[in-house]
Structure formats: C-alpha cells, structure tokens
Amino acid sequence: MDGNIRPLAKMIYNLFTFMHNYISNYGIIIILFSIFVKIIFHPLTKKSYISMQAMKELQPKMAAINEKYAKDPQTKNQKVMQLYKEEGVNPLGGCLPLLLQMPVFFAIYPVFYSTIDFRGAAFAGWITDLSLPDYVFSLPFSLPMYGSEVAILPIFMAVSMFVQSAMNLADPKQKMMVYMMPVMMLLFFNNISSGLVLYWSMFNLLALLEQRLIKMWHQSPA
C-alpha cells in the first residue's frame, strides 16, 4: 500500500484486509462496510430527515413571506431567518449527513487506486474487477465527461440518488437540482472504480430504506 495514503484511508484499508481474512469476496466486504457507515451516521440522518420534514411544513409560511416582502429582499431574509429560529428548523440540516460522509468517500477513493488488493478482485456477475469501472458495452460516440463506455453501477447510483432527492425535496425552487445532481454524478462516476461506486450505491440504497423506516417511526403514535 502507498505510504503516502492518508490515515483514514489506511484505517479503512486495514479494516478491509482484516475482514478479507474471513470473507473472500471484497464486494461483500464493501456492502458490509456501507451498512456499518450507515449505522454510524444514523443519528445524524434521523435529525436530518426530521429537519427536512419541518422545512416542507414551513413552505406555506415561506411562500407568504416571499409574497409579502417580494420587493424588500433584506426584510424577507430577516423574516425567513426569524421563522427558522421560531420553528427550530435548520435549513442546512438536510445536507449535514452528506457533508460528514464525504471524508469517508474521499478516504475510500485512494484505497481502490493505490492498493493492489482490489486489482482483479471480482464481485458478482459483470463486476469482474472492483478496481476498474464495470463497463458492459461501448457507445458509437463519446459524450463529454462520460466517455463512450457504459457502466451499470453508476446508472443504478444515479437513479437511487434521484429517488432520494425527490423524496427529500423541501423547496420547490430546488426542483432543478433533483434532476441535475444525479446526472452530474452519473457523468463523474462512470469512469471510476466499480468498488467505489458499489459503496456509494449501497449507501444510497440504505439511505432510502432508512428514510422509509424513520418516516414510519416518526409518524407512528407514541
């Protein structure tokens, strides 16, 4: 392993190699690691979900403020912030789990590209090398950023991200982001290692399941 790799990445690498003593398939190890990370971040995710639901409930009041102070942006912003304070809502609460999860993502990235353990490591089906993209066929043309090779996991990841974003949409003005972010992530992830995309895809899938469960628990009578 590269000696210049960061401490968090080295910890993850050591965890993966330790687990490999008992589980021969690195793909399964990645899935288990995704579950572990999701459990660690569950308290923050729960708070995030509650915050996003509160934001949705505030939309009528937000619309009234926007309409009343449409010609006075400064006062409008003050009233909006006052509303957040009165209702105890953090408008950035929905972004917190993703922001805190990014160091883990960037730590995993060099694990797949700076170690030999994943080279040639198969998972299942068409995923025969977790260190490479899971290309299945080539397009007769090349797209900017995307290229001409088509990988399956990034498509699954983009769809899961779209569903998750649509479920969490609190402000109708941000609707365009629901469409833009999955497309941008698809372009970015199409050419990176399938192991990394597998981790992110599993994290998204688990997040969808987690949000469904949180919604059930949150709406159930005490």
N, C-alpha and C positions, 0 to 999 in steps of 0.2 A: 504494500500500500504506500502511496505517496506520502513522504514525511511532512510535506507542507500542507496537508489537508487539515482543515480546522477541527478544533476539539470536539464540537458537537457531531460533526460528520464522523470522526473517529469513534465516538461513543456508539453511534448508530451502526457503523461497520462492525464493531466488536460484538454488538448485540446480534446482528445478522449472522456472523460467523459462529457465535455460540449456539444460536438456535439451529444452525445448519448441522450441528453435531447430532441433533435429534430429528430434524426434518430435512429430508434430502432435496425438496423442491423449494427453490428460492421464491417462486411465485406465491406459494402458500405462506412463506415467511413474511413477504411483503403485505399480504392480506391481513395476517395476524397483527403485524406492526400497525397497519391502518386502524384496526379495531382498538389497539392499545392507545394510540394517539387520540382517537375519538373519545375514548373513556376519560382520558386526562383532561380534554377540553370540554367535557360535557357541562360542568357548572357554568362556564362562560357562554356556551351555546344556549343553555336554557335561559340565562339572563338576556341574551341577545334576542331570542325568539319573543320573549315577553315584551321587550322594548319595541320590537318591530310591530307587534300586535297593537301596542299602545299608540304607536305612530299612525297606524291605519285608523284607529278610533278617533284620532285627532283631526283627520282630514276635513271634516265639515267645518270645524272651528278654524282650521288653517285657511280654508277657502274663503271664509267670511272675512278674515283679517286681510288676505290678499286683495279682496274686492274693495274693502273699506279704505285701505291705505295704498291703493294702486299707484297713486301719484305722489306718494311720500315714502320712498324706499327705506329711509332711515327709521322712521317711526314704525314701519311694517316689520323691519328686522327686530326692533326693540320689543314689539308686541309678540312676535313669534318666540323670541328667547324667553320672554316672560311666561308665555303659555307652556313652554317646555319645563320651566322651573316650577310652575304651579302644579303641573301634572306629574312631575318627577320623571320626565322622559329624557333619555339621552339620544339625540338624533344620530350619533355615531355608534351607538350600541350594536347595531347590526353588523358593523364592519370589524368589530373587535376580534371575534374568533378567527376570521380570515387573516387579519394582520398578525396575530400572535402565532398563527400556524405557518406563516411564510418562512421564519427561520428554520423550521423543520424541513420544509421543501428545499430550501437552498442548501441545507446540510446534506440531504439525500443526493442531490444532484452530483456532487463530485464522487460520491460512493460508487455510482454506476459508471462514471467515466474515468476514475483514477485507480480502479482496482481491477484485478484480473479474474476475480471470483465469479463475476456475472457474465464474463465473455463465454458465449456458447451455452449459457445456462438456460434450459428450456423451461417453460411453464406448462402450457397445455395447448392442444390444437395448433393453430398457426403461429403461436408465440414460441419461437424456437431459440431465441436469443434475447434475454432480458436487457442486454447492454445496447441493443440496436432497436430502431423503430420497427413496429410489427407490420411492415408493408405487405400487402396482399396482391396488388396489381398496379400497373402504371397507366397514367392518362396519356392520350396522344398529344398533349400540350402541357405547358408548365404555367403554374399560377404564381404570382409574386408572393414571397414568404413561404407559401405552401409547397411549391415544387410540383413535380409530376407524379410522385409516388403517393399512393393512398394507403394510410394505416387505419385500422379498425378502432383500436382503443381510444384515440383522440376524438373520434366521432361519438363514441359512447360517452366520453367525458364531457364533450360539448353539449350533448343532449341532456345529460344529468344536470349540468350547470344551468341550462336554460330553464328546466323544470323547477330547480331550486330557486332561481332568481324570480321566476313568475310567481311562485308561492309566497315569496317574501316581499313582493313589491308593495311598498307603503305609500309612495308618492307617484301618482300617475304621470308626473312630468319626467320621471326617470324611466319611463317605459322603454325608450330607445335603448337604454343600457342593457335591458333584458335581452335584446337581440344582438347588440354589438359585442358584449363581453364574451359570450360563447363562441362567436365567430372568430374574434381575435385570439382566444385561447386555442381554438382549433388550428389556426394558422401557425401559432407558436409551437404547439405540442406535436404537430405532425412529424417533425424531424428530430425528436429527441427519444431517448431510450424507452422501450416499452415498459421496463420495470418502473421507471419514474411515473409514466402515465397510468400504469396499473395502480400505483399508490394513490395518485390524485383521484382517479376514477372511483376507487373503492371508498375514499374519504367522502366524495360527493354522494355516493350511493348510501353510505351510512348516515350522512347528514340528512338526507331525505327521510330515511326511516326514523331517525332520531326526532326530527321535527314533527312527524306524524304522531309519534308516541307522546312527545311533550304537549302537543295540541290536545290529545285525548286526556292526558292527566290534568292539564290546565283547565279544561272545560268541564271535567267531571266534578260533581258536587262533593264538597268536603265531608 
